Amino acid sequence: MGNGIHSRDDKLGRAVEAPGHLPGILQTMSSSDTELSSRLGPIVTSIWKRDPSIFGANPTLEPLIANRYGWLDVSTRMRTQVASLHKFASSVRSSGRKQALLLGMGGSSLAADVMRHTLPSGRDAVGVSVLDSTHPEAVRALLASHEPSASVYLVSSKSGTTTEPLCFQETFWTHAVKQLGEAKAGDSFVAITDSGSKLAVEAANRGYRRAFINPEDIGGRYSALSFFGLVPAALMGADLEALLASAADAMAKCQTTTRLHQNPGAQLGLALAEHARAGRNKLTLLCAPPFDRFGVWVEQLIAESLGKHGGGILPVEGEQITDETRFGDDRFYVAIEPVTGTVDQLRGQSHATHADDLEAAGLPVFRMPVSRPEDLGSLFFIW
């Protein structure tokens, strides 16, 4: 097998592999946009038109699918909420609360967990922890470390009926009522949910500090850049404007239908699909610090979204790669790595992903360069 990817653009995942080493249509990425545009252009256009039929003709499901395209313009919509989010975070800090605990599961909690490991915290930030485990010891430990009078609990559930977050809510609500009394306990709680949900109603009845009503046209797995991710990010003191600007930049690039080698979303989707069809259906994620937790979010996104019709992609996250590691021909790699001298200077960490070694061994690697922690916004959007 010859070399894998041998060149890349400087931003948002330009990946080119030598002709002859890619399955099918991927070979056109290194030669001409003509065939690529003719085959993929209509799909990209349909997505931006929010056409549900591209996922298969099903009159029953099409209305549901049509109401799940809200992630396309989430960065635009959420930028109008930045000032309000900062004001909310300031009110939490001024009330003497030094820590926040997000109570969620899966899509409602993973983005926040990635953000707290990736984004630099601002001055006077509220420390954010995430509870997404039902293990009794995990719950007990966080009960002990989060005093209600000094904490805010973020109950996070799109549907407002997810079992685990609601169980967490009742556990911490009971704890807060014992410590503060029912009249004051609500000031330690915040809900993040959809309009009219059971959680939204409960938040109103109990007098929660705030209920953030998320756009209902954004599915849970695609909600990283909505209130589900931005509320905890605001408490961390993260640069929300920079995060959303990065996502908006990716959004603009992903709308092109004629020069698809400049469309990072189309490139990534095409690479994943064509390699899977060629038998490379083990997506192995190589995420350098400070993005090393991003793979956990991708793992859940891929594993939960695909495979419903008998064929999918198996995500592999957090695998240790050494000089002795040997992989078969069912692997496809995605490397998220800082451009030299950018994030490196911000965090001062080692960023080896082994991508160069894998390429030298002739294995396919799709590289997604990033230049600063806030480029997490573009990664969330592209995936």
Sequence and secondary structure as in RCSB ss.txt:
>XXXX:A:sequence
MGNGIHSRDDKLGRAVEAPGHLPGILQTMSSSDTELSSRLGPIVTSIWKRDPSIFGANPTLEPLIANRYGWLDVS
TRMRTQVASLHKFASSVRSSGRKQALLLGMGGSSLAADVMRHTLPSGRDAVGVSVLDSTHPEAVRALLASHEPSA
SVYLVSSKSGTTTEPLCFQETFWTHAVKQLGEAKAGDSFVAITDSGSKLAVEAANRGYRRAFINPEDIGGRYSAL
SFFGLVPAALMGADLEALLASAADAMAKCQTTTRLHQNPGAQLGLALAEHARAGRNKLTLLCAPPFDRFGVWVEQ
LIAESLGKHGGGILPVEGEQITDETRFGDDRFYVAIEPVTGTVDQLRGQSHATHADDLEAAGLPVFRMPVSRPED
LGSLFFIW
>XXXX:A:secstr
    EEE  SSS   EE TTSS GGGGGGGT SHHHHHHHHHHHHHHHTT GGGG   TTTHHHHHTT GGGGHH
HHHHTTHHHHHHHHHHHHHTT  EEEEE  GGGTHHHHHHHHHS   TT  EEEEE    HHHHHHHHHH  GGG
EEEEEE SSS  HHHHHHHHHHHHHHHHHH HHHHGGGEEEEEETT HHHHHHHHHT SEEEEE TTS GGG TT
SHHHHHHHHHHT  HHHHHHHHHHHHHHTT SS GGG HHHHHHHHHHHHHHTT  EEEEEE TTSTTHHHHHHH
HHHHHS TTS   EEE S    TT    TTEEEEEEEE TTSHHHHH      SHHHHHHTT  EEEEEESSGGG
HHHHHHH 
